[in-house]
């Protein structure tokens, strides 16, 4: 589980990065005299990391995309439930007294299926075979033929959006872990500048304060916690 190494909001960390860059631009000679590695290239790399942090926009894009997939899956589940209601009428017309056949079509057990994605996929996937097995009896009732052809379409749509949702859940975890890693690297660089500033400006209190880490206002968050 990826964890942040800092007790700051991501937005505060990035703002601190901007502040450090502004002051470091003015003081870069002092820092490079202390450590030659802290030169213009270091400053440019720091700017790039801060800019990338802003571009990532936190976890909001992933959250919105996942919400979209979840809403689509919800709609497909509703479509399957609506289909069952229509089919149920004709099944009861054809097999009014045959409880075993009714059960094959989900009658009497659909309450355990209607809100469960996995069970609904299994039900819809097997419905075509059940319909084909009893097709003549259903057709004899006058059931609309297009109604008999819908299960494969509904099943495919449901399975597709379910796979897309699961894929998005996994990629969101990967994306968030990557972002946390990048922000941890940024934090380490900013702390390095802050530490060196203590030495360079050991006799200039006001100058040292310009590089200080902002005060913490939030607890460290894990990968599964939503960004503010």
C-alpha positions as CSV (number, residue, x, y, z in Angstrom):
1,X,0.0,0.0,0.0
2,X,1.6,3.3,-1.1
3,X,1.8,6.0,1.5
4,X,2.7,9.6,1.4
5,X,5.8,10.6,3.3
6,X,4.5,14.0,4.2
7,X,1.6,15.3,6.4
8,X,0.4,17.9,4.0
9,X,-2.4,18.2,1.5
10,X,-1.1,17.6,-2.0
11,X,-2.2,21.1,-3.0
12,X,-0.1,22.6,-0.1
13,X,2.9,20.6,-1.1
14,X,2.7,21.9,-4.7
15,X,2.2,25.5,-3.5
16,X,5.3,25.0,-1.3
17,X,7.1,23.8,-4.4
18,X,6.2,27.0,-6.2
19,X,7.4,29.1,-3.3
20,X,10.7,27.2,-3.0
21,X,11.3,27.6,-6.8
22,X,10.7,31.3,-6.6
23,X,13.2,31.8,-3.8
24,X,15.7,29.3,-5.1
25,X,15.8,31.1,-8.4
26,X,17.1,34.2,-6.6
27,X,19.4,32.2,-4.4
28,X,20.7,29.5,-6.7
29,X,24.3,30.8,-6.6
30,X,24.3,30.3,-2.8
31,X,23.1,26.8,-3.1
32,X,25.4,25.8,-5.9
33,X,28.4,27.2,-4.0
34,X,27.4,25.0,-1.1
35,X,26.7,21.9,-3.3
36,X,27.5,22.1,-7.1
37,X,24.7,19.6,-7.8
38,X,22.2,22.3,-6.8
39,X,22.5,24.2,-10.0
40,X,20.2,25.4,-12.8
41,X,19.6,21.8,-13.9
42,X,18.5,20.9,-10.4
43,X,16.1,23.9,-10.4
44,X,14.7,23.0,-13.8
45,X,14.1,19.4,-12.6
46,X,12.3,20.7,-9.5
47,X,10.1,22.9,-11.6
48,X,9.3,20.0,-13.8
49,X,8.2,17.8,-10.9
50,X,6.0,20.6,-9.5
51,X,4.4,21.2,-12.9
52,X,3.8,17.5,-13.4
53,X,2.2,17.4,-9.9
54,X,-0.3,20.0,-11.0
55,X,-1.0,18.3,-14.3
56,X,-2.0,15.0,-12.6
57,X,-4.9,16.8,-11.0
58,X,-5.0,14.4,-8.0
59,X,-7.2,11.4,-8.2
60,X,-10.3,13.3,-9.5
61,X,-10.1,12.2,-13.1
62,X,-9.8,8.6,-12.1
63,X,-12.8,9.0,-9.7
64,X,-14.9,10.6,-12.4
65,X,-14.1,7.9,-14.9
66,X,-14.9,5.2,-12.4
67,X,-18.2,6.9,-11.5
68,X,-19.0,6.9,-15.2
69,X,-18.3,3.1,-15.5
70,X,-20.3,2.5,-12.3
71,X,-23.3,4.4,-13.7
72,X,-23.1,2.5,-17.0
73,X,-23.0,-0.8,-15.1
74,X,-26.0,0.3,-13.1
75,X,-27.9,1.0,-16.3
76,X,-27.1,-2.4,-17.8
77,X,-28.3,-4.1,-14.6
78,X,-31.6,-2.1,-14.8
79,X,-31.9,-3.2,-18.5
80,X,-31.5,-6.9,-17.5
81,X,-34.1,-6.5,-14.7
82,X,-36.6,-4.9,-17.0
83,X,-36.0,-7.7,-19.5
84,X,-36.8,-10.3,-16.9
85,X,-40.1,-8.6,-16.1
86,X,-41.1,-8.9,-19.7
87,X,-39.9,-12.4,-20.1
88,X,-41.6,-13.5,-16.9
89,X,-45.0,-12.8,-18.2
90,X,-44.6,-15.0,-21.3
91,X,-42.9,-17.8,-19.3
92,X,-45.9,-17.9,-16.9
93,X,-48.2,-18.0,-20.0
94,X,-46.4,-21.0,-21.4
95,X,-45.6,-22.9,-18.2
96,X,-48.3,-21.8,-15.8
97,X,-48.1,-24.9,-13.6
98,X,-44.5,-26.1,-14.4
99,X,-42.5,-24.7,-11.5
100,X,-39.3,-26.5,-12.5
101,X,-39.3,-24.8,-15.9
102,X,-40.2,-21.5,-14.4
103,X,-37.2,-21.7,-12.1
104,X,-35.0,-22.4,-15.1
105,X,-36.0,-18.9,-16.3
106,X,-35.2,-17.4,-12.9
107,X,-38.8,-17.2,-11.6
108,X,-38.7,-17.7,-7.8
109,X,-35.0,-17.0,-7.5
110,X,-34.5,-13.7,-9.3
111,X,-34.5,-11.8,-6.1
112,X,-31.1,-13.3,-5.4
113,X,-29.9,-12.3,-8.8
114,X,-31.3,-8.8,-9.4
115,X,-28.7,-6.8,-7.5
116,X,-25.6,-9.1,-7.9
117,X,-23.4,-8.4,-10.9
118,X,-21.8,-11.8,-11.0
119,X,-25.0,-13.7,-10.6
120,X,-26.7,-11.5,-13.2
121,X,-24.0,-12.2,-15.7
122,X,-24.3,-15.9,-15.1
123,X,-28.1,-15.7,-15.4
124,X,-28.1,-13.7,-18.6
125,X,-25.3,-15.9,-20.2
126,X,-27.3,-19.1,-19.6
127,X,-30.7,-17.6,-20.6
128,X,-30.2,-18.1,-24.3
129,X,-29.8,-21.9,-23.9
130,X,-32.9,-22.0,-21.7
131,X,-34.9,-20.0,-24.2
132,X,-33.7,-22.2,-27.1
133,X,-34.7,-25.3,-25.1
134,X,-38.3,-24.1,-24.7
135,X,-38.5,-21.8,-27.7
136,X,-41.5,-23.6,-29.4
137,X,-43.6,-23.4,-26.3
138,X,-42.8,-19.7,-25.9
139,X,-43.5,-18.9,-29.5
140,X,-46.9,-20.6,-29.2
141,X,-47.9,-18.0,-26.6
142,X,-47.4,-15.2,-29.1
143,X,-44.2,-13.8,-27.4
144,X,-42.6,-11.1,-29.6
145,X,-39.7,-12.8,-31.4
146,X,-37.3,-9.9,-30.8
147,X,-37.7,-10.5,-27.1
148,X,-36.3,-14.0,-27.5
149,X,-33.2,-12.6,-29.2
150,X,-32.2,-10.0,-26.5
151,X,-30.3,-12.1,-23.9
152,X,-27.0,-12.4,-25.9
153,X,-27.0,-8.6,-26.4
154,X,-27.8,-7.8,-22.8
155,X,-25.2,-10.4,-21.6
156,X,-22.5,-9.0,-23.8
157,X,-23.2,-5.4,-22.8
158,X,-23.2,-6.3,-19.1
159,X,-20.0,-8.3,-19.2
160,X,-18.2,-5.6,-21.3
161,X,-19.0,-2.8,-18.9
162,X,-18.3,-4.9,-15.9
163,X,-14.8,-5.7,-17.3
164,X,-14.3,-2.0,-18.0
165,X,-15.2,-1.1,-14.4
166,X,-12.9,-3.7,-12.9
167,X,-10.1,-2.6,-15.2
168,X,-10.6,1.1,-14.2
169,X,-10.5,0.1,-10.5
170,X,-7.1,-1.6,-11.0
171,X,-5.6,1.2,-13.1
172,X,-6.8,3.8,-10.6
173,X,-4.8,2.0,-7.9
174,X,-1.7,2.0,-10.2
175,X,-2.1,5.6,-11.2
176,X,-2.5,6.7,-7.6
177,X,0.5,4.8,-6.5
178,X,2.5,6.4,-9.3
179,X,1.4,9.8,-8.3
180,X,2.2,9.3,-4.6
181,X,5.7,8.1,-5.6
182,X,6.2,11.3,-7.7
183,X,5.0,13.5,-4.9
184,X,7.2,11.7,-2.3
185,X,10.2,12.4,-4.6
186,X,9.2,16.1,-4.8
187,X,8.8,16.3,-1.1
188,X,12.3,14.8,-0.6
189,X,13.8,17.4,-2.9
190,X,12.0,20.3,-1.1
191,X,13.1,19.0,2.2
192,X,16.7,18.8,0.9
193,X,16.5,22.5,-0.1
194,X,15.0,23.4,3.2
195,X,17.8,21.6,5.1
196,X,20.6,23.2,3.1
197,X,18.9,26.6,3.6
198,X,19.3,26.1,7.3
199,X,23.1,25.9,6.8
200,X,23.5,28.5,4.1
201,X,21.4,31.1,5.9
202,X,22.3,30.1,9.5
203,X,22.7,33.8,10.4
204,X,19.7,35.1,8.5
205,X,16.6,34.0,10.3
206,X,14.2,35.7,8.0
207,X,15.8,34.1,5.0
208,X,15.7,30.7,6.5
209,X,11.9,31.1,7.1
210,X,11.4,31.4,3.4
211,X,12.3,27.8,2.8
212,X,10.5,26.3,5.9
213,X,8.1,23.4,5.5
214,X,4.4,24.5,5.8
215,X,2.7,23.4,9.0
216,X,0.8,20.1,8.8
217,X,-3.0,20.3,8.9
218,X,-3.9,16.8,7.8
219,X,-2.9,13.2,8.5
220,X,-0.9,11.1,6.1
221,X,-3.3,9.4,3.6
222,X,-3.0,6.0,2.0
223,X,-3.6,5.0,-1.5
224,X,-7.2,4.1,-0.8
225,X,-8.1,7.5,0.7
226,X,-9.7,10.1,-1.5
227,X,-7.8,13.3,-2.1
228,X,-9.4,16.5,-1.0
